[in-house]
Amino acid sequence: MLAERIQQVEERIQNAACRAGRKREEITLIAVTKIFPASAIREAYELGLRHFGENYVQEFAGKRPELGGLSEATYHLIGHLQSNKSKIAADLFQVIQTVDSAKLARRLSECGHSLEVMIEVKVSGEGSKSGAAVEELPALVDAIRALPDVNLTGLMTMPPWSEDAELSRPYFRRLRELAQAHGLPHLSMGMSHDLEVAIEEGATHVRVGTALFGPRKYT
Ligand SMILES: *Cc1c(COP(=O)(O)O)cnc(C)c1O
């Protein structure tokens, strides 16, 4: 079941990359495992996936002890991070994709883990609650680059959700332009329903939950 879904997502990524004249290796598939148990991460790892995205620090802290032995796994925090949880997040994740303030970046840098970070950008203005505003980006990029123990590699965004993936395109394009303007190589954008559009617009990281694990049942 999971094996088939991975295969389907893999084909979607390859087809989109091919259409866009890009190489498959330029795109990292991040399996989004929020709400799902540690066993889902382990199963996906055994089927070859290596990058995992989690939204909630506490939730992942509960799963982490069950994930021993997955030595090649990289864990990405893709949900909002409060600066008072930065220490525990720095211990759990190798990549923090949702940095949205200089204060948070400073806190993460103080943990001394040589973390990879991305800035979450609010490209839509309305809708999304978290993320740095586009106008704040130049100063934030400078502030993070001046810090010793965080390595700023890219931008991340989540456009307003829509059934129609094409509606995500202008937001993805905007993120790519912003990343280019700041010389940032990574673009984390695109989810289950709009990953093709994201790849066409230059995504280097797609974050896929539902298409791999099925619908999330919140209790
Ligand atoms: C849940 C989530 C995803 C995955 O969404 P799907 O539609 O299930 O693929 C991707 N990115 C973020 C930030 C998320 O919170």
The ligand as an SDF file (V2000), in Angstrom:
LIG
                    3D

 15 15  0  0  0  0  0  0  0  0999 V2000
    0.5630   18.8790    6.3720 C   0  0  0  0  0  0  0  0  0  0  0  0
    1.5490   19.6770    5.6040 C   0  0  0  0  0  0  0  0  0  0  0  0
    2.0320   19.2500    4.3520 C   0  0  0  0  0  0  0  0  0  0  0  0
    1.5140   18.0150    3.6330 C   0  0  0  0  0  0  0  0  0  0  0  0
    0.2500   18.2540    3.1400 O   0  0  0  0  0  0  0  0  0  0  0  0
   -0.5080   17.1360    2.2360 P   0  0  0  0  0  0  0  0  0  0  0  0
   -1.5770   17.8950    1.5770 O   0  0  0  0  0  0  0  0  0  0  0  0
   -1.0210   16.1140    3.1850 O   0  0  0  0  0  0  0  0  0  0  0  0
    0.4910   16.5830    1.2970 O   0  0  0  0  0  0  0  0  0  0  0  0
    3.0130   20.0120    3.7350 C   0  0  0  0  0  0  0  0  0  0  0  0
    3.4920   21.1310    4.3010 N   0  0  0  0  0  0  0  0  0  0  0  0
    3.0560   21.5730    5.4950 C   0  0  0  0  0  0  0  0  0  0  0  0
    3.6290   22.8160    6.0570 C   0  0  0  0  0  0  0  0  0  0  0  0
    2.0750   20.8710    6.1770 C   0  0  0  0  0  0  0  0  0  0  0  0
    1.6360   21.3400    7.3390 O   0  0  0  0  0  0  0  0  0  0  0  0
  1  2  1  0
  2  3  1  0
  2 14  2  0
  3  4  1  0
  3 10  2  0
  4  5  1  0
  5  6  1  0
  6  7  2  0
  6  8  1  0
  6  9  1  0
 10 11  1  0
 11 12  2  0
 12 13  1  0
 12 14  1  0
 14 15  1  0
M  END
$$$$
